[in-house]
Amino acid sequence: MKYISTRGDQTERHFCEILLEGLAPDGGLYLPTHYPKVDAATLTRWRGLSYAQLAFEILSLYIDDIPAADLKALVEKTYTRATYGTEAIVPVRRLDDGLFIEALSNGPTLAFKDMAMQLLGNLFEYELARRGEELNILGATSGDTGSAAEYAMRGKRGVRVFMLSPQGRMSPFQQAQMFSLQDPNIHNITIDGVFDDCQDIVKAVSNDLAFKRQHRIGTVNSINWARLLAQVVYYFAGYFQVTSGAPEAGAAGLSPKGSAPPWGGPAAAPSNTEQVSFAVPSGNFGNVCAGHVARMMGLPIAQLVVATNENDVLDEFFRTGRYRVRSSAETHETSSPSMDISKASNFERFVFDLLGRDGARVADLFGAALARDGGFQLSAEETARIAGFGFVSGKSTHADRLATIRSTWQDHQDMIDTHTADGLKVAREHRQPGVPMIVLETALPAKFAASIEEALGRAPPRPAALEGIEALPKRFTTLPVDAARVKAYIEQHCAA
């Protein structure tokens, strides 16, 4: 399997090259040259596998430059009961008939980002040791990516982490998880702006190819394909838990009629298979983009439901074909702060597929048009193609999420966090008869205690090991919205 850029650079690269590189040299994101196809026989064979075994099978389709025995050892080291507290790793629980929540937050930082980040840490350490090299990871977080990355990379040989976060925009628990770490290879930098400013700095540094190569800059944000690839696994795992495996009489295919292009999609579902839908709280589009990849492979997904909060850039796009990035001043500070994003990095990957992998067109939209107009409008014909990829969308407000948290607790004694509440609210609006709907949980309620107390009048439980975390000493540096200042900080601490 080889990888190419979304912006037209057709130079084919191996997995381990892009693992350490992050953005492509032309500023695009990497995607495989094609999506491997999964047939009904493969789904049947995978159904009884453990999570680590399933991860190995899926990752093996995309990784051909790590020996199979080594890759198997890496996933077995990553996905353990000791780390996630359950043999299922991502257990699914039922709310109503046909409505489920997939638990993705049982890892060390209580958020779904652990599912990929724990693997990424092991992949980095493995590949750097194999090369005898070091890597300086530069990332941006709106809340959960930062702590997941830092917990995955702390103490890893050959790795330093420089994590940018928007000053004062995370919950106290999220801040404490990151800033209380004292490991010498972890550097927290708060930026006097919003998440999109942090993300722009990461891209600006990554696009300075001379600096990037001199200082071995990599990324753990979901612009890194390895992060997104690891997330594909839990779509298959969720599917297996809510379907019986029995053939469905007359089950419909998922894609429009006609032959698939050589790069592989949209895929038709394997014949006579049950379908499911997934609702995904969405900010940077990485989580739901992994669902898009699973669907392109042939996982029988009827709908991918994109749920946004008041920062509804993605909802607007999926309804109208218009992508309009909001300014920092227009980006709302909400009670689901990990979704307070107005410029979704991974969205470019989907648009690349939507537009038939026209790299020149994507480069124009996400380069010139975005810089000139702050967004773009797809043509009517291009907008009409969205339905063929299974996407629908909706938004949730603070009042909505409080009401959803309250009703879910009252009706099911199930306490959910604010982001999962956004997903559940929008999921209910798009349910189809006979099609199970799985809401992807994004974090445990303990990370957003103030909103839980507002909704329920009681504090959420938290693991005993994390009691009093907010009172621990904190270590971080504050910088302005200035890529040059961030580069100077990295340079100084690489030499230290």
C-alpha positions, 0 to 999 in steps of 0.5 A: 500500500502506498500513499499520496497527497490530497493536493496533487503530489502523486509521489507514492510513499510508504506508511512509515514515511508518512507516519513520521512526516505528518503533512505532505510536502505540498501542504496536503494530507496523505491518503492511500492510493486506494481503499482495500475492499472487505467482502461478506466472507471477510466480515464473517471471518473477522466477527469472532476476533479480539479487538487486537486481532481485528486491529492487526487484520485492518492495519495489515491492509494498509501497512506493508513496511512493518513486518507482520510479527512486529505489527502484531506485537505492537497492537497486542501491546496496545489493546489490553484489558490492563489499559482499557479495563475490559476485554471488549476494549470498546464495549457497546451498551444499549439505550433503546431498541436500535440505539446504542453507545459505543464506549471509547473512553476507557483509556488512561485519559478518559477520552476516545483519543486514547484509542489511536494515540496509544498505538501511535506512541508505540508505532513512533517508538518502534520506527524511531528505534529502527532508524536510530532517530529522534522526533519532535512532535508538534500538536494542537488540542482543543482538549482531549488530543493533548492529554491523550498524546502526552500520556501516550508519549511520556517517557518514550525514547527519542520523542519530545512533545510540544502541545499547543492549546487555546488559553483558558478554553479547556475544562479545568480537568482537561488542563490539569491532565496536561499541565500536571505532567512533569516528564522532561519530554513533554512541553505544554504551550498555551496560545493566546487565541482559539484552537484554530489559531493553534492548528494554523501554527502547527500547519505553518511550522509543518509547511516550513520544510527546512525547519521541519526537516532540520528539527524532525517535526512530526504530528499526532493530530489526526492530520497524521494518517496513522491516527485516523487509521487506528480509529477505523478499527472501532467502527468494525468492532461496533458493527460486530457487537450490534449485528447478528451476522445472519444474512439480511434478505434483500439487503440493499447496497450502499453506493450509487449504481455504476462501477467504482473508480480505481481508487476505490469508492464509494463502496457497495456493501457486501450483499445480504449484510445488515446495515448500521449507522454511526453518529459522531460528535465532530469538530476536526472531522478526524473521528467521522473521517475514519468512519468514511474510510470504513464505509469506503472499505465496504463496512455496511454503514447506512449513514454517517451522522455528523453532529456539531455544537454551536460551531456548525461549520460542518453541519452547514456544509453537509446541508448546503455544500458551503464551507465557511470557516469562522473567524476566531471572534465567531468561534463560540466557547461552548460546554462541549469545548473539544468541538469548538473548531471552525476549520476542520483539518481532516475535512480535506480528505473527504472532499478529495474523495468527494471530488473524484480525487482531483488534487488540483481542485482540492489544492485550489479550494483549501489553498487559494479559495480558503485564503481569499474567501474564507471558504468555498461553495461546491457546485450543485452537481458536487453537492449532490454527490454527498448523499452517495457517501452516506453523510447527514448532519445536525447541530446541538446547543447548550440547552440541547446537551443539558436536556439530553444528559438529563433525559439519558440519566433519568431514563437509562441511569446512563451518565454521558458527557457533553460531546456524547450528548451532542451526538445522541441528540442529533442521532435521534433526528436521523434514525431509520427503521430497522437500522441500528444507530451507534453513537460514538462516546467521546469522553467520560463525564468526569472531564466536564463536571461543571456541565454535568452538575448543571444538568443533573445537580450532582458531580460525575464520578471519576477514577480514584487515581484522578481525584484532586488532579486540578490541585497538582502543580502545573507546568506550561508556557504561554505564547502569542499567536505567532508561529515564529515564537513557537519555532523559537521555543522548539529550537531552544528546547531541542537544544536543551 
